[in-house]
Amino acid sequence: MTLQQIRVIPPLPSTERGQFCSISSDKAGERLLYCSGSNVIWRQLAALAEGKGADKPDDSFCWNGHTKKTTCASMSPNGQWVVSGDVSGAIRVWGAKGEHIQKNEYKLWAGVVKDVGWSDDSGRIVAAGDGNEMRATALIWDTGSKTGEVGGHTKQVNSISFRPQRPFRIATAGEDMMVAFHQGPPFKFVRSHKNHSNFVNAVRYSPDGAWFVSVGSDSQVILYEGKEGELVKEFEKPEDISGSLWGVAWSPDSARFATCGGDKKVRIWDREAGAQVAEASVGSCALPDMQVGIAWPGADCITSVCLDGRILLWDGSLKLCGTVDGTQGPLACVACDKKTGALIYGGQEGVVAVAGQASSPAKARIGKGISHIITHSEAYAGEPEAWVVSLDDCVRRLSVPAADVLGAPVELKEFVTGAGWLDAAESKLVVATSKNSLICISDDKIEWSKPNAVPRRPTALATLPGSPGLLALAIEKTEGVVAGVANSEYDIQLFEIAEASAEGLREKAVLKKHAAEVTALRFSPSGEFLASSDAQKQILVWSLGGDTPELKISEWVLHTSRVTCLDWLPDSRKLLSGSLDQKVFVWNLDDPKTKVEIKQAHQGGVNSVAGCPDGSFASVGFDGFVLVHKIG
């Protein structure tokens, strides 16, 4: 067996209310760079503009060399290197081509790195942030040697910009409401400007080096001469402007620049006229529409970032050309609608996204973390939908692929540890809860509840709808000591579903082979097998063909950490497994010694896998990526 990666859906930029989001492009205007978690991601702008949602593997790249949350990244003008900063005060320089090997790491200060940049000859790096004594610096990129002092500020420096022509200059902006100007190299502080009345959030040199502009939380836009750093003018404020201006980006011809703001608007300003010439409001001007990051990669291409991570693509007159939606942060679960092939996934941010096979993701905000997603089989007669269980102890139905929430949520008031379809029509959902209960839910209410259905807390659940159907429920071990040894048996209780009622569940068998908490259960689509996994890397496959289940496979122990998830491919002969060891395995039931391994599938660990009807499969993890592979 061989594997081919056929689709990658990257996470959206990490954002935070009250903070600007650093996005940038390469000098050619072909790639958009941003930070997500501890990763630095770039995506091809041409692919984003197409908006087809196919997300080919070559359309994006992720560098995961940081161990802390990343905050900013910039590619060198020659396209050879990238510098990125994180919350620990470290910057890393790594290759933009080839193996993307890290060249150097420089620990600048103890606080966050807020902004980084390059000189036009790709020989020097500048960085700004929050240190005790040093808050901004200029370095030789390959040695880390300082080229003078970049000072003048008494509080955190939010932004730094390097003049792209000689003689080199550096402009900085900070929370001391000051813009500072430096000459060099070696660089030294020359003058400061205190025309802002609140935090200065961004400063940027024009591409021709003749000007630089600053924007701040006072909604002010101020222009300066680029070579000597003299104040040129303050731009006239539009009547409707309010809140902070979080970012600024120049057009390639240096004649205009764009700003993004807390008033949910993107604005274009004319340098010569000293006034705004265009503006565009985003969405319904709700809180998620707040604009916190901006870049101007090409003459007719502006990109901005919303507070909820959406990437917006505008033309030069602020006509919205496209929206890139999705999720932010780690992902907890993924499922595939067997009829449409759409992927439904979500995580701790409380957002569920639906990605069709040839469409960009649509999303719904639930408001609480997503713990389980249950989709329908190809035999389901209704309209495509998914049932979503969230950490507010509610179950919601979601349309596919529109991602609209259907009806009112069903409140359970108990934490759900597992869920699956109870009846062959897939109209009733049975969930196991942390209070040892089983609860049956229809589309708008609780049908029945069975308290103390099992003697101990359930840890995983799987169902096989049918006539009769099967329900497998893993439970915690019995407390106590036998012959001086602590009990270490974690049982799986197997029930027959005679009918979709509390009285219709009849215990059929108890499976006793796991010596650690059972983390996942999955019936094969054919109903012949049950797969189970535990917290000590064990994967077992049980044969259900006879009156009594029999252990068929017990030697699949190649994971090195907790196995978090299982799923079957449609042929019922291949099993998927994911683990905290960051690996995904594809196991072959017909040849148990044959397997395919995806090393480092997801940084931080794999949380969920899902088989798809075309034989491909999806995986998600702590890195926020959705990866789709196909067996060759």
PyMOL commands that set and color helices and strands:
alter all, ss='L'
color gray80, all
select helices_A, chain A and resi 45-50+57-59+287-289+502-504
alter helices_A, ss='H'
color red, helices_A
select strands_A, chain A and resi 3-9+23-25+31-36+39-44+60-63+70-75+81-86+90-95+102-107+113-118+124-129+136-140+157-162+169-174+179-183+188-193+200-205+211-216+221-225+231-234+245-250+256-261+265-270+275-281+291-298+301-306+311-314+320-324+331-336+343-347+351-355+362-365+370-375+385-390+394-399+405-411+416-421+429-433+438-441+446-450+458-464+469-475+481-482+485-486+490-497+505-514+518-523+529-534+539-543+550-556+563-568+574-579+584-588+595-598+606-611+616-621+626-631
alter strands_A, ss='S'
color yellow, strands_A
deselect
rebuild
show_as cartoon
